[in-house]
Amino acid sequence: MIRQAWHTDPLECPECHKTIRIIAVIDNPSVIEKILRHLNLGCGPAKFAPARPPPSADTPQPDPQFPIDSDPMPDYENVITN
């Protein structure tokens, strides 16, 4: 699937272009976490900031009488240029 999506062979060395052999597969989650922690790479679920509250009643809202003039999906293929 990687070869089809990225058009590259994941088992080919990017420097010498020889075939890379897989010599081990680590599938124990605790060992993977230990390796990632040792390398100072993130492990575990992502941490997100808390969600902001909804806008208050005094927050200015767009005026429905004046819609946005610009097209949100402009057609760049059919633009006439001089």
ROTOR-328803 format. One record per residue (C-alpha): x, y, z. Coordinates in steps of 0.5 Angstrom, whole numbers, padded with zeros to 4 digits, always signed. Example, Ala and Ser with C-alpha at 12.3 -4.5 7.8 and 13.67 -1.06 7.14 Angstrom:
+0025-0009+0016 +0027-0002+0014 
END
This chain:
+0000+0000+0000 +0006+0005+0001 +0009+0003-0005 +0002+0005-0009 +0001+0011-0005 +0007+0014-0004 +0010+0011-0011 +0017+0009-0007 +0019+0002-0004 +0019+0002+0003 +0024-0003+0003 +0029+0000-0001 +0035+0004+0002 +0034+0011+0000 +0042+0012-0001 +0045+0006-0004 +0038+0003-0007 +0039-0004-0004 +0034-0008-0001 +0033-0007+0006 +0032-0013+0010 +0027-0013+0016 +0030-0017+0022 +0026-0016+0027 +0018-0013+0029 +0017-0010+0036 +0009-0011+0037 +0010-0010+0045 +0006-0004+0047 +0011-0003+0053 +0017-0004+0049 +0015+0001+0044 +0013+0006+0049 +0020+0005+0053 +0024+0006+0046 +0020+0012+0044 +0021+0015+0051 +0029+0014+0051 +0029+0017+0044 +0025+0023+0047 +0019+0022+0042 +0012+0023+0044 +0008+0017+0046 +0001+0016+0048 -0005+0020+0046 -0004+0027+0043 -0005+0032+0048 -0010+0038+0046 -0012+0045+0049 -0019+0045+0052 -0024+0047+0048 -0026+0055+0048 -0033+0057+0050 -0038+0059+0045 -0039+0066+0043 -0042+0070+0048 -0049+0074+0046 -0045+0081+0045 -0040+0078+0040 -0041+0081+0034 -0045+0077+0029 -0044+0078+0021 -0050+0082+0018 -0055+0077+0014 -0057+0083+0009 -0049+0084+0007 -0047+0077+0004 -0040+0076+0003 -0039+0078-0004 -0033+0073-0006 -0034+0066-0008 -0032+0061-0003 -0030+0056-0009 -0027+0061-0015 -0026+0057-0021 -0019+0059-0023 -0019+0054-0029 -0024+0059-0033 -0021+0066-0031 -0020+0070-0037 -0013+0074-0036 -0011+0080-0041 
END
